Amino acid sequence: MVRVRTSLRRGVLFFAFTTIALVVPSLAVDAQTPQTPPPVPQYIQFQNLIPAGQLAFLNGYAGRPTKQLLKDKQFKAVMKLTIPRTEYHYGRDMPLSDAVDIVLSGSPEGVNIRDGRFAMVTGKQGPYLHGRGFLWFDLQEGVALGGFYFSPTNGEPSPTFTVFSKQLSQTSLALGQFPQAFIEDVGQWTMVSSVPEISPRYFIPDNGKKYVLEHDEDYCWHPAGAPAPSPSECMQANLAAANADMDAAYFMQETHHAANATAWMLDPRQTAWLAMRESTCVGPDALGCRVRMTHERIRVILGPAPPRPRPMMVSR
């Protein structure tokens, strides 16, 4: 697994693929030719937004320990509006709400309110498997999202990071489709919580099933005037991200999107495909070839991707 610390914690720039690449081909982004980003379309349609009045009380907890917030009945009600009802496998099968409560309960970490608008409630009190998580809120728009990270031992690709929300209904998403403020705060959270930025990722929408949350970061991009990253290093990161998505896609295909799935298997067809990729991709562009072939394999497993922003450009 490749660990990459990027400007996700400083801000992420990403592009509208269908509009820019098709209408103005000259603006298609090359990894070595940084461009100015155009406005970004929003592809997530959040449902059942929480009225701002029901979230305003969170301002009173700014800087106070998460364990104090969890005793507030108002917050318990908000958690029910945020966390999908589903069985989740965190060491053993349990409601996802219980897993979140385990990692948040007793947390001394302070509630963070950024720009008077974005609230981050975090905890890394999971008693086993490096469990840690967060709940995130846009206090103005009423958007509520959560995240859970741990190291499964049930045959699932490990470690794993899952985003969840009752306000999601899509079944195909990439990280770049979420609000930029959420992406920035998740980037900061991964840094302070020692969570790898590249690992198998999933999301759980309102239906309680689990789907692949695809990486759409480009680790070879760099802003104008900044030194270009090492081609070998950044392509290794791109390959690690593609491999993580492929592993997650394969596991979800085999387990029919169950949020508490357990499986110990490796399809001989997948083993044969990996061997074919290694023998096919040789020469100076071997890494690029493997990245392209892996993305093609992901599409075979998951099916065609819906229209979405151009892959996120990540500066090193």
Secondary structure, DSSP 8 states (H G I E B T S, - for coil): ------GGGT--B---HHHHHHH-GGG--BTTB--------------S---HHHHGGGGGGBTSBHHHHTT-HHHHHHHHHHS---EEESSSEEEHHHHHHHHHTT---BBEEETTTEEEEEE---SSTT-EEEEEEETTTTEEEEEEEE---SSS-SSEEEEE-TT---S-EEGGGS-HHHHHHHHHHHHHTT--SSS-EEEE-TT---EEEE--EETT---TTS----HHHHHHHHHHHHHHHHHHHHHHHHHTT-TT-------HHHHHHHHHHHHH--STTHHHHHHHHHHHHHHHHH----S----EE---
